[in-house]
Amino acid sequence: MSSSPGERNVEGRDFVTVRRGGKVLTVPTDLGGTGSLPAAVPSTKVNVSGSPIVAQGTRAAARSISPADGGSIETPDGEVVKAPMRAGVRRTQLVADGTWSWYMNPRALTTRAATYVGTTSTKGDIEVTRVSKAKHALQHARVARIDAALGRGVADDHASPSLLQTGDGRIAAFWSGHASTEVQYRVSTSADAMDFRPVQRLAGSGVAHRMATYTQVHYLRGDSHPYWLLTRLRNPDDNRNDWYLTRSKDLRMWTPAVQLFTNPYPKDVSKGWSYMKFVSDGQGTLDIAVTDGDPVNLATNSQFHIRYQDGVFSRSDGQPIRAMSDLRSSPMDPREGTLIYNGSSAEGPARVYDIQRDPEGRLALAMTTNFKPEGAPKASSYKWFVMTNGEWVGRTLIHGAEFAQGYDLVPGSTTRALLVNPGPTEQGRVQEWWSDDAGSTWTYRDVTPVADDRYRNPMSPWTPDAGNLRADSTITALWSAGRWDSWTDFDQAAMIETTSYRPVQLIGSTVKEGQWHARVRFLAREGVGGPPAARSVVEVTRTFPKARKYHSSDWSYRKYSAKTVTTSYTTTGSTRSLSMYAPRGTTVRVKVVAGVQNWGAGQLPTTRMR
């Protein structure tokens, strides 16, 4: 069975065309609001990847993973239906030179006023981009440059920042190099703003000068130290890379860092470089998805879950593992957690991608595996697990190419994900997958209209209040596009799907020219550093000073109000340079008109002629 988008019929309803056997079924997408097949249609498996050897032959092996094998149950595959692309959205470039990696979180953050996105560039710049919800006005700031002391920047996608909104609404950005710098951070002065204070380090943590990789930050308002930072620290003496936790009351001083996990493989420490993702309830509970090692170096790399609550780390069923107070003398072994997936199975080692919780407290986990089916090339599987009453149940969503390009759960949801399809028939498409029946059946849509094997790292912005804020988030998906040969050799752009205007960056200047004129230059670009924003409209507004004029009729001077003149220009793709009458005291404002050709707002600093 396969499926494809259908056309709109005379009633204006969207349909999905589903082919099963030799029959063709046309299903309205507004059945249940998702495009799911009606109950009257028998449920059968869908070979989404288009490869019978991989998609069908190996799924049987996946279902053999059961508690008897030391893992969770995987249920038989249910219906999968492809829906049409979402109407009313736009795909556009946000940052021309910017990307991110997988293990820093949150990488994008939506607040009540804006969405913030953290990226790193080919120059080694650590950057934050702000897109307002109102008119998609764009702000962009470089908060640091990795290895700037050496006189040059060092490109490494592991250096992209994680973002946090503080209890009083300020924005904090945390980052580190790839085991080449310590953890650093900057916090804005104002709420929901980009006015970042100077760089700070983890004062009081005892690890302020340790080389680190990745930062994951959480705000747990119910804890005495609500700001939690987790990072992986390198020990140069024995090549260990272990995860540490430190907390703060005020983002100034930090508690002494404690090591969360010990390396399970001391005789070959590179096997035990654990990877993990965390999610919190925003109050006092932290859920950890952790592997016992590195999927590249450990052929049996397995997936585990551990929960922190009320000062104790526990298994999924509540069985205690270790008190927080005992970590300093006895870090945990990841294998003490609940085993979700056994890397000794036929589908090979696990790689964790995400863990999320919904407003009701349900947990879901996204991970992939790599394996070699008999008589077929190496392949990967995208797996989804959900926890209910301390037990994990899951299924394989899709199989495909050897290397997974990205897989992320939508914050605040356990049944919605973004991924890059690895299957041979749709390989390279960024897609959104969702289920309306707790994972029994799935629907998916293309986020990108074309396939491109250079798409990576899809994600959706985190929200401090996911249940309430996601509905009005104007950026629904992000991904990186462009060449990626390694984490230090890439040329990628940050892309977005948005329900609002396409963000535009207005660059230029206004300078005095002679005694009576000003030289105004401007160019509107698609996102930060992108191509010209075709046919956007730029307005130049001059407000002349109040005037005094002599009236001979009564031999007096009279004051007149300031006069304002606005001139509009349609951009042509090159820098516009204008000489304009602007005597001393004139105020000059240059802005992009929001909404024209679906471009967002943009503005140069206001200039007063002197």
C-alpha positions in Angstrom: 0.0 0.0 0.0 1.2 3.5 -0.7 -0.4 6.9 -0.5 -0.1 10.3 -2.2 -1.8 13.7 -1.9 -5.0 14.0 -3.8 -6.7 17.1 -5.3 -9.5 19.2 -3.9 -13.0 18.2 -5.1 -15.9 20.5 -5.9 -16.8 20.8 -2.3 -13.4 22.2 -1.5 -12.3 19.3 0.7 -8.7 18.0 0.7 -8.3 14.3 0.0 -5.6 11.7 0.3 -5.3 9.0 -2.4 -4.5 5.6 -0.9 -3.4 2.7 -3.1 -3.9 -0.8 -1.6 -3.4 -3.9 -3.7 -4.9 -2.9 -7.1 -7.5 -0.6 -5.5 -7.4 3.1 -5.1 -9.2 4.7 -2.1 -9.8 8.5 -1.8 -10.1 9.6 1.8 -11.1 13.1 3.0 -8.4 14.6 5.2 -11.0 16.3 7.4 -12.1 12.9 8.8 -10.9 13.3 12.3 -9.0 16.4 11.2 -5.9 14.4 10.3 -6.4 12.5 7.1 -6.7 9.2 8.9 -8.5 6.4 7.2 -12.1 5.9 8.3 -12.8 2.9 10.6 -14.7 1.1 7.8 -11.5 0.7 5.9 -9.5 -2.4 7.1 -6.1 -1.5 8.6 -3.0 -2.9 6.9 0.7 -2.0 7.0 2.1 0.7 4.8 5.5 0.3 3.2 6.4 4.0 3.6 10.0 3.6 2.8 9.3 1.8 -0.5 11.7 -1.0 0.3 10.1 -4.4 0.9 13.4 -6.0 2.1 14.0 -3.3 4.7 10.5 -2.0 5.6 8.9 -5.4 6.0 11.6 -7.9 6.6 13.2 -6.1 9.5 10.0 -5.0 11.3 9.3 -8.5 12.3 12.7 -8.5 14.1 11.7 -5.2 15.8 8.6 -6.8 17.2 10.6 -9.7 18.7 12.1 -7.2 21.2 10.2 -7.9 24.3 10.7 -7.8 28.1 12.1 -11.3 27.8 15.0 -9.7 25.8 15.4 -7.0 28.4 13.6 -4.3 26.4 10.2 -2.7 25.8 7.4 -4.2 23.7 7.1 -3.0 20.1 3.6 -3.3 18.7 2.7 -4.4 15.2 2.8 -1.7 12.6 -0.5 0.2 12.1 -1.9 2.3 9.3 0.2 5.1 7.9 -1.4 7.7 5.6 0.2 10.6 3.8 -1.7 13.9 4.0 -1.3 16.9 1.6 1.1 19.6 2.4 -0.2 22.1 4.9 -1.9 25.2 3.4 -1.2 28.7 4.5 2.4 28.2 5.5 5.6 29.5 4.0 9.1 28.0 3.8 11.9 30.5 4.0 15.5 31.1 5.0 16.1 32.5 8.5 19.9 32.5 8.7 22.1 32.1 5.6 25.1 30.8 7.6 23.8 28.9 10.6 23.3 25.4 11.9 23.0 23.3 15.1 23.7 19.8 16.4 21.5 17.4 18.2 22.4 17.4 21.9 22.0 20.9 23.1 18.5 21.9 24.2 16.4 24.0 23.8 17.9 25.0 20.4 14.8 27.2 19.6 12.5 28.9 22.1 9.1 30.5 21.7 7.9 33.1 24.2 4.8 35.2 24.3 6.4 37.8 22.2 8.9 36.1 19.9 10.8 33.0 18.8 14.5 32.7 19.4 16.8 30.4 17.4 20.4 29.6 18.4 22.9 28.8 15.6 26.6 28.6 14.9 28.3 29.6 11.7 31.2 28.6 9.5 33.2 31.4 11.2 32.7 29.9 14.6 30.2 32.5 15.7 27.6 31.7 18.4 24.5 33.5 17.3 20.9 34.2 18.5 18.1 35.3 16.1 14.8 36.8 17.3 11.6 36.8 15.2 8.8 38.8 16.7 5.3 37.3 16.6 3.6 40.6 15.7 5.1 41.3 12.2 8.0 38.8 12.1 10.5 41.6 12.7 14.0 40.2 12.8 16.9 40.8 15.2 20.2 39.0 15.2 23.1 39.0 17.6 26.5 37.4 17.8 27.0 36.5 21.4 30.5 34.9 21.1 33.0 33.4 18.8 34.7 30.0 19.6 38.5 30.3 19.9 38.4 34.0 19.3 41.6 34.2 21.4 43.4 32.5 18.6 42.5 35.3 16.2 40.1 33.1 14.2 36.9 31.4 14.6 36.6 27.6 14.6 33.5 26.1 12.9 31.9 23.2 14.8 28.2 22.6 15.0 28.6 21.2 18.5 29.0 24.8 19.6 25.5 26.0 18.8 23.8 27.4 21.9 20.9 26.3 24.1 18.3 28.9 25.1 16.3 29.6 28.3 13.7 32.1 29.4 14.2 33.1 33.1 11.5 33.4 35.7 11.3 37.1 35.1 11.2 36.8 31.3 14.9 37.4 30.3 16.6 35.3 27.6 19.8 33.3 28.4 22.1 31.7 25.9 24.5 28.9 27.0 27.2 27.3 24.8 30.6 25.6 24.8 33.1 24.4 22.2 33.5 20.8 21.2 35.6 19.9 24.3 37.6 23.0 23.4 36.1 25.7 25.7 34.3 25.8 29.0 30.6 26.4 29.4 29.8 30.1 28.9 26.6 32.1 28.9 25.0 35.5 28.5 21.7 36.8 29.9 19.6 39.7 28.5 19.1 42.8 30.6 15.5 43.2 29.7 12.6 40.7 29.4 12.1 39.1 26.0 15.0 41.1 24.5 18.4 40.8 22.8 20.3 43.2 25.0 22.8 40.6 26.3 25.1 41.3 29.2 28.8 40.3 29.2 29.9 36.6 29.1 29.7 34.7 32.4 31.0 31.3 33.5 29.8 28.7 36.0 31.1 30.5 39.1 31.1 28.3 42.1 30.5 25.0 40.2 34.1 23.8 40.4 34.0 23.1 36.7 34.1 26.7 35.4 37.3 26.0 33.5 36.7 22.4 32.4 36.4 21.7 28.7 32.8 20.9 27.8 30.6 19.7 25.0 26.9 20.4 24.8 24.6 22.4 27.1 21.1 21.5 28.1 19.3 23.9 30.4 16.0 23.8 32.3 14.0 26.1 34.5 12.3 24.1 37.3 10.3 26.8 39.2 9.5 24.5 42.0 13.1 23.8 43.0 15.2 25.9 45.4 17.8 26.3 42.6 15.5 26.5 39.6 18.1 26.8 36.9 19.6 23.4 36.0 22.4 23.0 33.5 23.7 19.7 32.2 26.9 19.4 30.2 29.4 16.7 29.2 32.9 17.4 30.6 36.1 16.0 29.2 38.8 14.5 31.3 42.1 14.8 29.3 43.9 12.3 31.5 41.8 9.2 30.5 39.7 10.5 27.6 36.5 10.2 29.5 33.4 12.3 28.6 31.0 12.3 31.5 27.7 14.3 32.1 27.6 16.7 35.0 24.8 18.7 36.7 25.0 22.1 38.3 22.2 24.4 39.5 21.7 28.1 40.3 19.3 30.3 42.1 20.1 33.5 40.2 22.3 32.6 37.1 25.2 34.2 38.9 26.5 31.5 41.3 26.2 27.8 40.7 26.2 24.8 43.0 29.2 22.4 43.0 28.8 20.2 40.0 28.0 16.5 40.5 28.7 13.7 38.0 25.5 12.1 36.9 26.8 8.9 35.4 29.9 6.8 35.5 31.4 5.3 32.4 30.1 1.7 32.1 33.1 0.6 30.1 36.3 1.6 32.0 38.6 -0.6 29.9 37.5 1.1 26.7 36.1 4.5 27.7 35.3 5.7 24.2 32.5 3.1 24.2 30.9 4.7 27.3 30.5 8.2 26.0 26.8 8.4 26.8 24.4 10.6 24.8 21.3 11.9 26.5 18.3 14.2 26.2 16.3 15.7 29.1 12.8 17.1 29.5 11.2 18.7 32.6 7.7 19.5 33.7 8.9 23.0 34.6 8.3 22.4 38.3 10.5 19.7 39.9 10.5 16.6 37.7 13.3 15.8 35.2 13.1 12.9 32.8 16.4 11.6 31.3 16.7 9.5 28.1 20.3 8.1 28.2 22.3 5.5 26.3 25.0 3.4 27.9 27.5 4.5 25.3 28.3 5.9 21.9 26.4 4.3 19.0 29.5 4.5 16.8 31.9 2.8 19.3 29.5 0.5 21.1 27.8 -2.1 18.9 25.2 -2.9 21.7 24.4 0.7 22.6 21.1 0.5 24.4 18.4 3.0 25.5 17.4 3.8 29.1 15.1 6.1 31.0 15.6 7.6 34.5 13.4 10.1 36.3 14.4 12.7 38.9 11.8 13.8 41.5 11.9 15.0 45.1 15.6 14.6 45.4 15.7 11.0 44.1 16.6 9.4 40.7 14.4 6.4 39.9 13.5 3.9 37.3 10.3 4.4 35.2 8.2 2.4 37.6 9.3 4.5 40.6 12.0 2.1 42.0 14.7 4.3 43.5 18.2 4.3 42.1 20.2 7.0 43.8 19.5 10.1 45.9 20.8 13.4 44.6 22.9 13.7 47.8 24.7 10.4 47.0 25.8 11.3 43.5 29.0 12.9 44.6 30.3 9.7 46.0 28.5 7.3 43.7 27.4 8.4 40.2 24.8 6.3 38.5 25.5 3.7 35.8 23.1 4.4 32.9 22.2 0.7 32.9 20.6 1.2 36.3 17.7 2.9 34.5 14.8 1.3 32.8 15.8 -0.5 29.6 13.7 0.7 26.7 15.6 -0.7 23.8 18.2 -3.4 23.8 21.1 -2.7 21.4 21.9 -6.4 21.2 18.8 -6.9 19.1 18.7 -7.5 15.3 18.3 -3.8 14.6 21.6 -2.7 16.2 22.8 0.1 18.4 20.5 3.0 19.5 21.0 6.7 19.1 18.7 8.9 21.2 17.2 12.0 19.6 14.6 13.3 21.9 12.3 12.9 24.9 9.1 14.9 25.5 6.1 15.1 27.8 2.6 16.3 27.2 0.5 18.5 29.6 -0.9 15.3 31.2 2.5 14.1 32.1 2.8 11.3 29.5 6.3 10.7 28.1 7.5 9.8 24.6 11.0 9.0 23.3 12.4 9.3 19.8 15.5 7.2 18.8 17.0 5.5 15.8 19.0 2.4 15.2 21.6 1.2 12.6 21.7 -2.3 11.3 22.6 -4.6 8.3 19.6 -6.6 6.9 20.5 -9.8 5.2 21.0 -9.2 1.5 20.5 -5.5 1.7 22.5 -2.3 2.4 23.0 -0.9 5.9 19.9 0.8 7.1 18.4 2.8 10.0 15.1 2.6 11.8 13.1 5.5 13.4 11.5 4.3 16.6 8.9 5.9 18.8 8.2 4.8 22.4 5.6 6.0 24.9 5.5 5.4 28.7 2.3 4.5 30.4 2.1 3.6 34.1 5.9 3.0 34.2 6.0 0.7 31.2 7.2 1.6 27.7 5.5 0.5 24.5 6.6 1.6 21.0 6.8 0.9 17.3 9.0 1.5 14.3 7.8 4.4 12.2 10.0 4.0 9.2 13.2 2.4 7.8 15.6 3.7 5.3 19.1 4.9 4.6 22.0 4.0 6.9 22.5 7.4 8.4 19.5 9.2 10.1 19.5 12.9 9.3 17.4 14.0 12.2 14.3 13.2 14.3 12.7 15.4 17.0 9.5 15.3 19.0 7.3 18.4 19.0 7.6 20.0 22.5 4.4 19.5 24.6 3.4 16.5 22.5 4.1 12.8 22.7 2.5 11.9 19.4 3.9 14.5 17.0 7.4 14.4 15.5 9.6 16.0 12.8 12.0 13.9 10.9 14.0 13.7 7.6 12.5 10.7 5.8 15.2 8.1 5.1 13.2 5.9 2.8 14.4 5.5 -0.9 11.1 6.8 -2.4 11.0 10.0 -0.2 14.5 10.2 1.1 15.5 13.7 2.1 12.0 15.2 2.7 11.5 17.0 6.0 8.2 15.6 7.3 5.8 16.0 10.2 4.3 12.8 11.6 1.4 12.6 14.1 -1.0 10.2 15.6 -4.5 10.8 16.9 -4.9 7.4 18.6 -1.9 7.1 20.9 0.4 5.8 18.2 -1.7 3.0 16.7 -2.0 4.7 13.4 0.0 7.6 11.9 -0.4 10.4 9.4 2.4 12.4 7.9 2.9 15.4 5.6 5.8 16.9 3.7 7.2 20.1 5.3 9.5 20.6 2.3 8.0 20.4 -1.2 11.1 18.6 -2.6 13.6 16.0 -1.4 17.1 17.1 -0.6 19.8 14.8 1.0 21.3 17.9 2.5 18.4 18.5 4.9 19.2 17.9 8.5 18.2 18.4 12.1 14.5 19.2 12.0 13.0 20.6 15.2 10.2 22.7 16.6 10.6 25.5 19.1 10.4 24.7 22.8 7.9 26.8 24.8 8.1 27.5 28.5 4.3 26.8 28.6 4.0 24.3 25.8 0.3 23.6 26.3 -0.7 27.2 25.9 1.9 28.8 23.6 2.3 26.3 20.8 -1.1 27.1 19.3 0.0 30.7 18.6 3.7 30.0 17.6 4.3 31.5 14.2 7.3 29.2 13.5 6.1 25.6 13.3 9.3 23.8 12.0 13.0 24.5 11.6 15.7 22.5 9.8 19.2 23.1 8.3 19.9 22.9 4.6 23.2 22.7 2.7 26.4 20.9 2.5 27.4 19.0 5.7 30.5 16.7 5.4 31.4 16.7 9.1 30.7 18.7 12.3 33.6 21.0 11.4 33.1 21.1 7.6 29.7 22.4 6.6 28.0 25.3 4.8 24.4 25.3 6.0 21.4 27.7 6.3 18.7 27.7 8.9 15.3 27.2 7.4 11.8 27.7 8.8 8.2 26.9 8.1 6.0 29.8 9.3 2.3 30.7 9.4 3.3 34.4 9.3 5.5 36.7 7.1 8.9 35.7 5.8 11.5 37.4 8.0 13.5 40.1 6.3 16.8 41.8 7.3 17.1 45.4 6.3 20.7 46.6 6.1 22.0 50.1 5.2 22.8 53.5 6.6 21.8 57.2 6.7 24.6 59.7 6.7 24.9 63.5 6.2 25.7 64.6 2.7 26.6 68.3 2.4 24.7 71.0 4.3 21.2 70.2 3.2 21.0 66.5 2.2 21.4 63.0 3.5 22.6 59.8 1.7 20.3 56.9 2.4 21.4 53.4 1.4 19.4 50.2 2.0 19.1 46.6 0.9 16.4 44.1 2.1 17.5 40.4 2.4 15.6 37.2 3.0 16.5 36.4 6.6 20.0 37.1 8.0 22.5 37.3 5.2 20.2 35.8 2.6 19.5 36.7 -1.0 17.6 40.0 -1.8 14.0 40.1 -0.6 12.4 40.3 -4.0 9.8 43.0 -4.5 9.7 44.0 -0.9 8.7 47.7 -0.3 10.9 50.0 1.7 9.5 53.3 3.0 11.8 56.3 3.8 10.1 58.8 6.1 11.6 62.3 6.7 10.2 64.4 9.5 11.4 68.0 9.1 11.8 70.2 12.1 9.2 72.7 13.3 9.5 75.9 11.2 9.1 79.7 12.1 7.8 82.0 9.4 7.6 85.8 9.4 4.2 87.3 8.5 4.4 90.9 7.3 0.7 91.4 7.9 1.1 91.7 11.6 4.9 91.9 11.9 5.2 88.5 13.8 6.7 85.1 13.6 4.5 82.0 13.7 5.4 78.4 14.5 4.3 75.6 12.2 4.1 71.8 13.0 6.8 69.5 11.8 6.2 68.2 8.3 6.5 64.5 7.4 7.1 63.1 3.9 7.1 59.4 3.2 8.4 57.9 0.0 8.1 54.2 -1.0 10.5 52.2 -3.1 10.2 48.6 -4.4 13.4 46.7 -4.0 15.3 45.6 -7.1 17.8 43.1 -5.7 20.7 45.6 -5.3 21.5 48.2 -2.8 19.5 51.4 -3.3 21.4 54.7 -2.8 19.4 57.9 -2.5 20.4 61.5 -2.0 17.5 63.2 -0.2 16.8 66.7 1.1 17.2 66.5 4.9 18.4 69.7 6.6 19.6 69.9 10.2 17.0 68.6 12.6 15.4 66.3 10.1 14.6 62.7 11.4 15.0 59.9 8.8 13.3 56.5 9.3 13.8 53.6 6.9 11.6 50.5 7.2 10.3 47.5 5.3 6.5 47.5 5.0 5.3 44.3 6.6 2.9 42.2 4.5 3.9 43.3 1.0 4.7 40.1 -0.9 4.5 38.4 2.5 7.7 39.9 3.8 8.0 40.8 7.5 8.9 44.0 9.1 12.4 45.5 9.2 13.8 48.8 10.2 17.1 50.7 10.3 18.1 52.8 13.3 16.4 56.2 13.3 18.8 59.0 12.3 18.5 62.6 13.3 20.5 65.0 11.0 22.9 67.3 12.8 
